[in-house]
Structure formats: structure tokens, C-alpha cells
């Protein structure tokens, strides 16, 4: 490992920061637009499905090619494709063609680009930094994401108030251009890998199974994936329902929605800062398990609040943000330590696909359930499940023995 890895990360993080903050602003603007246009939990759930399902379906195949291709070029082309899709949606809105089907289609195409960018990014980090710094780097990544989540909703709400939704989408294109530009200034080494024929379908299938077996042979890692998938099955629907919880249960508006989203980002920023600045001695698996417990408590308690307790809801949202930041950094660092760098692309892709497919079912059911029994009751039910996942995790020996 050479001494230039910090310089490389400065360029990488700078580009990612502008890309994330623009995507956060545009994503929140779309949520506001959909919420105000429809006021339906089902519509928000379907939009989330459109943004997740394509990535989940092609993820295992994408991961194989991420491990074969130049990861720098993969990220550049993925960012470019996402920007192009956003441009198409912006032009369509500018011409007055605004309907839900178009939004779903473009979100699905953007998801295809993300299927290549996300695993390429995560698989690149161990190639640029010492393994002893992976948790700290994951924490700093959380800081960048958190700042984006704080500023993004505020910027998105402001943009929706001043501009048409078509013009707001142009922010995402500018962010992608800056991310691509930053990648041009760094070199990313490629891990040693076997020479395979990219067009060989059987070899692709074999490589996919290789990523699966890399996880299965490690019993502790298998349980880590299993419990994270169960928790993700509950967390993803709740993240989609936050705007409706604010509007319907606490009788808020655009300003209150921005406060909730910003507070989650502040919490995640605090959590990432604690990991990035103060390098904790506590084991990563303990961090992940405690995070599930805290997230479950935050969601469960939020659902039990009275409509007049919006301030307390905001505080619990901040607690959830801190815990989510701990979880994401801890989980990512564990996988990067346990899995060889030449397999990281397909392992991260496989995990996301396995996590998202049941989550899609959860989103479909949640849209119907939330519209039927109420958003707050949905928070209580799903929060309780996440809390139990954290408790059971501490009772699983093979998981607790990871990196002991």
C-alpha cells in the first residue's frame, strides 16, 4: 500500500459528495412531488420498487462483471448512464409529459446504472486504503452521505418551491458530471483475478456461485447477511413512509418533511463522525447488533407517539440516523475484511439483490397495509421486528465470533 491513498480518497470523496448531495436533493424533490400529487403510500412504495427492483434482478450478474472490468471505467460509465436517464426525464417534464409511468420507468433505468456503480465503489475501497482503516473510512463515507442527507432535502424543498420538477432534475446531472470528473484524476488498481471469457454464460454463472459460496462457507458472515436482510425488509418500507408519517399522523407539510429528513441526516452525520474521528475499540459485529436494537426502538416509539409529539418524533428520527450510520459502516467494514477483494463486487451485488427482493414484497404489502391500518401502526410493527433482530443477533455464537 503506497502513501498516496489519502490523496486518492480526497478526489474520490469530493466527486461523490457533489453526486450524493445532488441525488439527495432530486430524490427528495421527487418524493415531495409524488406525495403532494397523490398522497398515497402505494404510489411511494411503487416508486421505491421501481428504483430498487432492476438493481436487485441484475445485481448478481453486474457484480461478476464489476470484478472483471476496470472499476474506474465502470463507475464512470454507470454515472454517465444515470445522468442520461435523468436528462430524459427532465426533458419529458419540461415538455409537459408528467405521469407516474414515466417516473417509474426512469427510476428503473437509473437503478440499472446503480447496479454497477454501487458494488464497484464498495469493491474499490479496499484497493485504495489499508485494511486497518476500513472502519474509519466507512465512517467518513457516512459523514459524506449524512451531509448530503442534511443539505439535500433542504435544497430539494427549496428547488421544488422555486423551479419546476423538470428543472430540479438537472441538479442530478451536474452532480454526476462532477463525480465523473473527479474519477479522472485518480488511478484505481485492479485485483488479481482469473482470466475468463466474459461472453461465456457458464463462466458467468460459475462466478456468481463463487460469490455465493464465499459467504456460505463463513457461517458468521451468513448469519450477518441473514439478519441484515430481515432488518432491511422492515427498514426500507419505513424509510419510504417517513413523509406520509409526517403529513398524516403529525399533520405536517413541506417544512416538517424537510426537518425530519434533515434530522435523520444530522444523526447519520454524528454517527459517521464518531466512527471517522474516534476510532472505536468495540467490535464491529457488536456495533451492527446494537444498531438494529436502536433503530427498532426509534421506529417502535415513533409509532406510539401522539399526533402532538412531533418534536419527540424528530429526536427519535435523529437517534435512528445515528444507529443507521453505525450499522452501515460496521456491516461494510466486516464484509470488506472477510471477503477477498477480487470477489467483493459480486458479494456486495449479491447481498443487495437478496436483500431487496423480499423488501420489494414488503413495500407492496406496506403500501396496502399503511393505507388500511395507518402509517403509525406500521411503524410499531416493523420497529418491533427490527428490535428483535438485534436481540437474536447477540444470541448467535458464530456471528458473535466474527473477528473475535
Buried (B, 14 or more C-beta within 10 A) or exposed (E): EEEEBEEBBEBBBBBBBBBBBBBBBBBBBBBBBBBBBEEBBBBBBBBBBBBBBBBBBBBBBBBBBBBBBEBBEBBBBBBBBBBBBBBBBBEBBBEEEBEBEBBBBBBBBBBBBBBBBBBBBBBBBBBBBEEEBBBBBBBBBBBBBBBBBBBBBBBBBBBBEEBBBBBBBBBBBEBBBBBBBBBEEBEBEBBEEEEBEEEEEEBBEEBBBBBBEBBEEBBBBBBBBBBBBBBBBBBBBBBBBBBBBBBBBBEBEBEBBBBBBBBBBBBBBBBBBBBBEEEBEEBBBBBBBBBBBBBBBBBBBBBEBEEEBBEEBBBBBBBBBBBBBBBBBBBBBBBBBBBEBBBBBBBBBBBBBBBBBBBBEBBBEBBEBBBEEBBBBBBBBBBBBBBBBBEBBBEBEEBBEBEE
